[in-house]
Amino acid sequence: MDLNFKSVLLAIFTFLIIGLCHPLVIKTEYYFGTRPWWIWLICGLAAVVGALFVADDFISTLLAVFGASLLWGIGELFSQKKRVERGWFPMNPKRKNEYRPSVEGTDSHSDEKEER
């Protein structure tokens, strides 16, 4: 019986790629805000398109996962800004003027509550 260790390795690498993108989103938003979203877009698209031209299935899949994670990270970058405005994550004091003032304890459903 032959075991397919490539699948397990692929799962481990996918987990690591996604796990590394999370702190990368947090650090990017902290130091640069949402301005570098286009860098995430270019790199993500380049990785996905590059995956189409790589002959090795394992490397191609990893490249596609990396690209998809970067593209997903664009939305997370903007969500991270909202989390900072809500006080869930620390705000960079050098970029205070880039955030909307937020009322303590405000959540995403606060507008709905005020309308009722």
C-alpha positions as CSV (number, residue, x, y, z in Angstrom):
1,M,0.0,0.0,0.0
2,D,1.5,3.4,-1.1
3,L,0.8,6.3,1.1
4,N,0.3,9.8,-0.4
5,F,2.3,12.1,1.8
6,K,2.0,15.0,-0.7
7,S,-1.6,15.5,0.4
8,V,-0.6,15.8,4.0
9,L,2.3,18.1,3.2
10,L,-0.1,20.2,1.0
11,A,-2.5,20.5,4.0
12,I,0.3,21.5,6.3
13,F,1.7,24.2,3.9
14,T,-1.8,25.5,3.2
15,F,-2.4,25.9,7.0
16,L,1.0,27.7,7.3
17,I,0.3,30.0,4.4
18,I,-3.1,31.0,5.8
19,G,-1.7,31.3,9.3
20,L,1.1,33.6,8.1
21,C,-1.2,35.8,6.1
22,H,-3.2,36.7,9.2
23,P,-0.4,38.4,11.2
24,L,0.8,39.9,7.9
25,V,-2.6,41.6,7.5
26,I,-2.5,42.9,11.0
27,K,1.0,44.3,10.6
28,T,0.3,45.8,7.2
29,E,-2.7,47.7,8.5
30,Y,-0.9,48.8,11.7
31,Y,2.1,50.3,9.8
32,F,0.6,51.3,6.4
33,G,-3.2,51.3,6.8
34,T,-5.2,50.0,3.8
35,R,-3.1,51.9,1.2
36,P,-1.1,48.8,0.1
37,W,-4.2,46.8,-0.9
38,W,-3.1,47.1,-4.5
39,I,0.2,45.4,-3.7
40,W,-1.8,42.4,-2.2
41,L,-3.9,42.4,-5.4
42,I,-0.9,42.4,-7.8
43,C,1.0,39.7,-5.8
44,G,-2.2,37.6,-5.4
45,L,-3.0,37.7,-9.1
46,A,0.6,37.1,-10.1
47,A,0.7,34.0,-7.9
48,V,-2.6,32.6,-9.2
49,V,-1.7,33.2,-12.8
50,G,1.8,31.8,-12.1
51,A,0.2,28.7,-10.8
52,L,-1.3,28.1,-14.2
53,F,2.1,27.8,-15.8
54,V,3.9,25.7,-13.2
55,A,4.1,22.1,-14.4
56,D,4.5,20.5,-10.9
57,D,1.0,20.0,-9.4
58,F,2.3,20.3,-5.8
59,I,4.1,23.6,-6.4
60,S,1.3,24.9,-8.6
61,T,-1.3,24.2,-5.9
62,L,0.8,25.9,-3.2
63,L,1.2,28.9,-5.5
64,A,-2.5,29.1,-6.1
65,V,-3.2,28.8,-2.3
66,F,-0.7,31.6,-1.7
67,G,-2.3,33.8,-4.3
68,A,-5.9,33.1,-3.1
69,S,-4.8,33.9,0.5
70,L,-3.3,37.2,-0.6
71,L,-6.5,38.1,-2.5
72,W,-8.6,37.2,0.5
73,G,-6.2,39.3,2.6
74,I,-7.4,42.4,0.8
75,G,-10.8,42.1,2.3
76,E,-9.3,41.3,5.7
77,L,-7.1,44.4,5.5
78,F,-10.2,46.6,5.3
79,S,-11.9,44.5,8.0
80,Q,-8.8,45.0,10.2
81,K,-9.2,48.8,9.9
82,K,-12.8,48.4,11.2
83,R,-11.6,46.2,14.0
84,V,-9.0,48.8,15.0
85,E,-11.7,51.6,14.9
86,R,-13.8,49.5,17.2
87,G,-10.9,49.1,19.6
88,W,-10.4,45.4,19.1
89,F,-6.8,45.9,18.0
90,P,-4.3,48.5,18.8
91,M,-4.2,51.7,16.7
92,N,-0.9,53.0,15.4
93,P,-0.5,56.4,17.2
94,K,1.3,57.8,14.2
95,R,-1.8,57.3,12.0
96,K,-4.6,58.3,14.3
97,N,-6.0,60.8,11.8
98,E,-6.7,57.9,9.3
99,Y,-9.4,56.4,11.6
100,R,-13.0,57.3,12.2
101,P,-13.8,58.1,15.8
102,S,-15.7,55.2,17.2
103,V,-18.0,55.0,20.2
104,E,-16.8,52.4,22.7
105,G,-18.6,49.1,22.4
106,T,-20.0,49.8,18.9
107,D,-20.5,46.7,16.8
108,S,-21.5,46.1,13.2
109,H,-25.2,46.0,14.1
110,S,-25.3,49.4,15.9
111,D,-26.9,51.1,12.9
112,E,-29.8,48.6,12.9
113,K,-30.4,49.2,16.7
114,E,-30.6,53.0,16.2
115,E,-33.2,52.7,13.5
116,R,-35.7,50.7,15.7
